[in-house]
Structure formats: structure tokens, C-alpha cells
Amino acid sequence: MTTSATTSSYSVSQTPGPAGETAPARAPRRAPRRPSKPDAVLAAAVETARAGLLEVVPPEQIGAYIGAFPDAERLVTHRFESLRPGYNGWHWYATVARVPRGKAVTVCEIGLLPSEKAVLAPEWVPWSERLRPEDVAAEEAARAQEEAQDQVHDDAAGEDVPAGDSHGTEAGTQEEH
């Protein structure tokens, strides 16, 4: 049986122990706090981050260095301006990390991120919601016009060829060569 004791600011759940006594349950883990400043070794690893990007990106697509942004303890993201055609306002990023008390920096992840100035595609809308009445009307008009042309073509073809002969000779007569 689980009982709950409540105080004014938080609640503590109690669960029965092995001998029947109740012990407080563990509090949920809190998300790690994002550090206010980047790790000094990782923040200085700009060239390591750029080298990681150069493994998959041509050098002419990597622009000016923007800065180092701390993600967690011993985890920093370096950003560079993107010069890739079609990605104005985007940033290349390379996330670097190191082990505790280690000096070796490792590139963990690279990619593109949009900045505040990035041109983004509009939010996706399902096809059924994108279809407008004028789209349907235009499609139906085109289909009707195509059917009318096919009918005219069929009628014209029927007048030129006499019935019963596909070679243009009268029925019942045959030419010998």
C-alpha cells in the first residue's frame, strides 16, 4: 500500500520496505543544468571543430567563426557561418567533448542549424488541406477540354475512312498488284 504525505511545497511518496516499514521513495532526477560558460579546453578547440566539419563539407562552404556555446559539462558546440548555396542565415555546427581530466577533444556531431535570420520552409500542410477549389476547377476544365479534343479527333477519323476498310479502299473491291 502506498501512502502520500503532503506538505505545503512538495509531496513525498512512501512505499513499504522489506520488513513492512515505510521508507520515502526517491525523488525524481532533475535535468542537468546548462553551464553558464563553456569548458576552457573545449572552447579553445575551434580548429578541431573546423577540422571535423572539413571531413564532410567543402572548405568554401564554411564561413566565419561565430562562437562557442556550452551544452553541458565537458560538451561545447562551435558554430560557423554557412556559405552553402540555399542556406543563407544558417550555421554549421560541430559539437566537441572530452573525458573528465582529459585534454583530448573529440568531435561528436556536426550539422546545420537555422539562425534567427534563416529562410525556413513553411510548415508542412497535408495535400488534402492544400487543395483549393480553384485547383480542382482548373483540373476538371483541362480534363473536359482533353476529352472534347479526343472526341473531335475520333469523329474526324471516322469520316475519312469508309466503313469496313482500314486501308482507304471501298468495301468489296480489292486491288491486285
KEKE-3310 file (N, C-alpha, C; in steps of 0.2 Angstrom, whole numbers, plus 5000, padded with zeros to 4 digits):
npx = (5004:5003:5006:5003:5011:5008:5015:5016:5024:5029:5027:5029:5031:5028:5034:5031:5044:5056:5053:5041:5040:5039:5047:5054:5051:5062:5067:5062:5074:5083:5084:5100:5109:5112:5128:5135:5146:5157:5167:5185:5195:5188:5182:5193:5195:5193:5199:5199:5186:5183:5190:5183:5171:5177:5179:5167:5162:5164:5178:5175:5162:5161:5160:5164:5170:5158:5155:5157:5147:5140:5134:5133:5141:5158:5155:5153:5147:5153:5150:5149:5148:5137:5141:5135:5126:5109:5107:5106:5109:5110:5119:5134:5138:5148:5149:5159:5168:5175:5184:5182:5195:5203:5213:5211:5202:5186:5176:5159:5147:5141:5133:5120:5112:5097:5098:5092:5090:5088:5081:5067:5058:5040:5028:5023:5009:4995:4991:4978:4973:4979:4974:4964:4948:4948:4959:4954:4944:4951:4958:4948:4942:4953:4953:4940:4942:4952:4945:4936:4943:4948:4936:4933:4944:4942:4929:4933:4942:4934:4926:4934:4938:4931:4917:4922:4934:4951:4961:4958:4951:4937:4924:4923:4930:4945:4962:4974:4991)
npy = (4994:5011:5026:5044:5058:5075:5091:5109:5114:5103:5085:5069:5053:5037:5021:5003:4995:4981:4974:4978:4991:5009:5018:5033:5037:5038:5054:5062:5063:5078:5088:5090:5105:5118:5124:5140:5145:5140:5125:5127:5120:5114:5125:5132:5123:5127:5125:5111:5108:5114:5106:5094:5097:5100:5087:5083:5093:5105:5116:5129:5131:5134:5147:5162:5161:5159:5157:5149:5138:5132:5116:5106:5100:5098:5098:5106:5117:5122:5136:5140:5151:5148:5145:5139:5137:5142:5141:5153:5162:5151:5141:5131:5118:5111:5099:5097:5086:5080:5069:5067:5076:5075:5080:5078:5082:5077:5076:5076:5078:5085:5097:5107:5122:5132:5150:5165:5173:5164:5157:5148:5134:5134:5128:5111:5106:5095:5087:5086:5097:5107:5108:5118:5125:5131:5125:5112:5115:5120:5109:5100:5107:5106:5093:5091:5098:5091:5078:5083:5086:5074:5067:5075:5072:5058:5058:5065:5056:5045:5050:5050:5038:5025:5014:4997:4996:4998:5003:5012:5009:5005:4994:4977:4978:4974:4977:4971:4968)
npz = (5000:4996:5003:5005:5010:5012:5011:5012:5001:4993:4989:4997:4993:5000:5002:5006:5015:5016:5028:5031:5036:5031:5019:5013:4995:4981:4975:4960:4946:4942:4928:4920:4924:4912:4909:4913:4907:4894:4894:4896:4889:4879:4873:4867:4857:4843:4830:4830:4829:4817:4808:4810:4803:4790:4786:4780:4773:4760:4760:4755:4759:4772:4783:4793:4810:4823:4837:4853:4862:4877:4881:4890:4905:4900:4886:4871:4859:4844:4832:4815:4801:4788:4771:4761:4746:4745:4759:4767:4781:4789:4801:4802:4813:4826:4838:4852:4864:4879:4890:4908:4916:4905:4891:4878:4864:4856:4842:4841:4834:4819:4809:4802:4807:4809:4810:4818:4807:4796:4781:4781:4777:4774:4786:4785:4776:4775:4759:4756:4763:4756:4744:4734:4730:4717:4711:4709:4700:4689:4685:4682:4671:4662:4660:4654:4642:4636:4634:4625:4614:4611:4607:4595:4587:4586:4579:4567:4562:4559:4548:4537:4533:4524:4530:4535:4529:4532:4525:4516:4504:4494:4501:4497:4485:4478:4476:4465:4464)
capx = (5000:5007:5003:5006:5011:5009:5017:5014:5028:5030:5024:5034:5028:5031:5032:5033:5050:5056:5051:5034:5041:5038:5053:5052:5053:5067:5064:5064:5080:5082:5088:5106:5109:5116:5133:5134:5152:5160:5174:5190:5199:5183:5181:5199:5196:5190:5202:5197:5179:5183:5193:5178:5167:5180:5178:5161:5159:5170:5180:5172:5155:5162:5162:5167:5168:5153:5157:5157:5141:5141:5128:5133:5148:5163:5151:5153:5145:5156:5146:5152:5143:5136:5141:5132:5121:5102:5107:5108:5107:5111:5126:5137:5140:5152:5149:5165:5168:5181:5183:5185:5203:5207:5214:5210:5195:5183:5171:5154:5142:5141:5127:5117:5106:5095:5098:5086:5089:5087:5075:5064:5052:5034:5026:5020:5002:4994:4989:4970:4971:4982:4970:4959:4943:4950:4964:4950:4940:4956:4960:4942:4942:4958:4951:4935:4945:4956:4940:4932:4948:4949:4930:4933:4949:4938:4924:4936:4945:4928:4923:4939:4939:4924:4916:4924:4941:4955:4966:4955:4948:4930:4922:4921:4934:4952:4966:4979:4997)
capy = (5000:5017:5032:5050:5064:5081:5097:5115:5115:5097:5079:5064:5046:5032:5014:4999:4992:4974:4972:4981:4998:5013:5022:5038:5035:5043:5060:5061:5066:5084:5088:5094:5112:5120:5128:5147:5147:5134:5122:5131:5116:5113:5132:5133:5118:5129:5121:5104:5108:5116:5100:5089:5100:5099:5080:5081:5099:5108:5122:5136:5132:5136:5154:5165:5158:5163:5157:5143:5138:5127:5112:5103:5100:5095:5097:5113:5117:5128:5137:5144:5154:5143:5148:5134:5140:5140:5141:5159:5163:5145:5140:5125:5117:5105:5098:5093:5084:5077:5065:5071:5077:5073:5086:5076:5084:5073:5079:5071:5078:5090:5098:5114:5124:5139:5155:5169:5176:5159:5157:5142:5131:5134:5122:5106:5105:5089:5088:5087:5104:5112:5108:5123:5124:5133:5120:5107:5118:5120:5102:5097:5111:5104:5086:5091:5100:5085:5074:5086:5086:5067:5066:5078:5068:5052:5060:5066:5050:5041:5052:5050:5031:5021:5008:4991:4996:5002:5005:5018:5006:5003:4988:4973:4978:4973:4979:4967:4971)
capz = (5000:4995:5006:5002:5015:5008:5014:5008:4995:4989:4992:4997:4992:5004:5000:5011:5015:5016:5034:5032:5037:5025:5018:5007:4989:4979:4972:4953:4945:4939:4922:4922:4922:4907:4912:4910:4902:4891:4896:4893:4884:4873:4870:4863:4851:4837:4824:4830:4827:4810:4805:4809:4798:4784:4784:4776:4770:4756:4764:4753:4762:4779:4784:4799:4816:4827:4844:4857:4866:4881:4881:4896:4907:4895:4880:4869:4852:4840:4826:4809:4796:4782:4764:4756:4742:4748:4766:4769:4788:4793:4804:4803:4820:4827:4845:4854:4870:4882:4896:4914:4917:4899:4887:4871:4862:4851:4838:4842:4830:4815:4805:4800:4811:4806:4815:4818:4800:4791:4777:4783:4773:4778:4790:4781:4776:4771:4752:4756:4765:4752:4738:4734:4725:4710:4708:4706:4694:4683:4683:4678:4664:4657:4658:4649:4636:4633:4631:4619:4608:4609:4603:4589:4584:4584:4574:4561:4559:4556:4542:4531:4531:4524:4534:4533:4526:4536:4520:4512:4498:4496:4503:4492:4479:4480:4471:4464:4462)
cpx = (5004:5003:5006:5006:5012:5011:5015:5018:5029:5027:5029:5029:5032:5029:5035:5040:5050:5053:5044:5034:5041:5045:5051:5055:5058:5064:5066:5070:5079:5086:5094:5106:5114:5122:5133:5140:5155:5166:5179:5194:5194:5182:5187:5199:5192:5193:5200:5190:5178:5185:5188:5173:5170:5180:5172:5159:5165:5172:5177:5165:5155:5164:5165:5165:5163:5154:5156:5151:5141:5134:5128:5140:5152:5159:5150:5151:5149:5151:5150:5147:5143:5137:5138:5126:5114:5102:5109:5105:5107:5118:5128:5139:5144:5152:5155:5164:5174:5179:5185:5192:5207:5208:5213:5202:5192:5177:5165:5149:5143:5135:5126:5112:5104:5096:5092:5085:5088:5081:5073:5058:5045:5032:5022:5013:5000:4990:4981:4968:4974:4978:4964:4954:4945:4955:4960:4946:4945:4957:4954:4941:4947:4956:4945:4937:4948:4951:4937:4937:4949:4942:4930:4938:4945:4933:4927:4939:4940:4926:4928:4939:4932:4924:4919:4930:4945:4961:4964:4953:4941:4929:4920:4926:4941:4956:4972:4985:5001)
cpy = (5006:5023:5038:5055:5070:5087:5103:5116:5109:5091:5074:5057:5041:5025:5009:4995:4984:4971:4975:4989:5002:5017:5027:5035:5040:5048:5059:5065:5073:5084:5092:5101:5114:5125:5135:5149:5140:5131:5125:5127:5115:5120:5134:5128:5120:5125:5114:5103:5109:5110:5095:5091:5098:5092:5078:5087:5103:5115:5129:5137:5134:5143:5156:5161:5162:5163:5150:5143:5132:5123:5108:5103:5095:5093:5104:5112:5123:5129:5142:5146:5149:5147:5144:5137:5137:5140:5147:5160:5157:5145:5132:5124:5111:5104:5094:5091:5081:5073:5069:5071:5075:5080:5084:5078:5079:5077:5074:5071:5085:5091:5105:5115:5131:5144:5159:5172:5171:5159:5149:5140:5132:5128:5118:5106:5099:5091:5089:5094:5109:5113:5113:5122:5126:5128:5114:5109:5118:5114:5099:5101:5108:5097:5086:5093:5095:5080:5076:5085:5078:5065:5069:5074:5061:5053:5061:5060:5045:5043:5051:5042:5028:5015:5002:4990:5000:5005:5010:5015:5005:4996:4983:4973:4977:4974:4974:4970:4966)
cpz = (5000:4999:5004:5008:5011:5013:5010:5001:4991:4993:4992:4997:4997:5002:5005:5010:5015:5023:5036:5034:5031:5025:5012:5001:4986:4975:4964:4951:4941:4933:4923:4920:4917:4910:4909:4906:4900:4894:4893:4888:4878:4869:4865:4857:4845:4831:4824:4827:4819:4806:4805:4804:4791:4781:4779:4772:4766:4760:4762:4756:4769:4780:4790:4805:4820:4834:4847:4862:4870:4881:4887:4899:4902:4888:4877:4861:4849:4834:4821:4805:4790:4776:4759:4753:4744:4755:4769:4776:4792:4796:4804:4810:4821:4835:4847:4861:4873:4888:4902:4915:4911:4895:4879:4869:4856:4848:4839:4837:4826:4811:4804:4805:4809:4812:4814:4811:4795:4788:4778:4778:4777:4781:4785:4782:4772:4764:4752:4758:4760:4746:4739:4729:4718:4707:4705:4700:4688:4681:4679:4672:4659:4655:4653:4642:4632:4630:4625:4613:4606:4605:4596:4584:4581:4579:4567:4558:4556:4550:4536:4529:4530:4528:4531:4530:4530:4531:4515:4505:4499:4497:4497:4486:4482:4474:4471:4462:4458)
residu = (MET:THR:THR:SER:ALA:THR:THR:SER:SER:TYR:SER:VAL:SER:GLN:THR:PRO:GLY:PRO:ALA:GLY:GLU:THR:ALA:PRO:ALA:ARG:ALA:PRO:ARG:ARG:ALA:PRO:ARG:ARG:PRO:SER:LYS:PRO:ASP:ALA:VAL:LEU:ALA:ALA:ALA:VAL:GLU:THR:ALA:ARG:ALA:GLY:LEU:LEU:GLU:VAL:VAL:PRO:PRO:GLU:GLN:ILE:GLY:ALA:TYR:ILE:GLY:ALA:PHE:PRO:ASP:ALA:GLU:ARG:LEU:VAL:THR:HIS:ARG:PHE:GLU:SER:LEU:ARG:PRO:GLY:TYR:ASN:GLY:TRP:HIS:TRP:TYR:ALA:THR:VAL:ALA:ARG:VAL:PRO:ARG:GLY:LYS:ALA:VAL:THR:VAL:CYS:GLU:ILE:GLY:LEU:LEU:PRO:SER:GLU:LYS:ALA:VAL:LEU:ALA:PRO:GLU:TRP:VAL:PRO:TRP:SER:GLU:ARG:LEU:ARG:PRO:GLU:ASP:VAL:ALA:ALA:GLU:GLU:ALA:ALA:ARG:ALA:GLN:GLU:GLU:ALA:GLN:ASP:GLN:VAL:HIS:ASP:ASP:ALA:ALA:GLY:GLU:ASP:VAL:PRO:ALA:GLY:ASP:SER:HIS:GLY:THR:GLU:ALA:GLY:THR:GLN:GLU:GLU:HIS)
# end
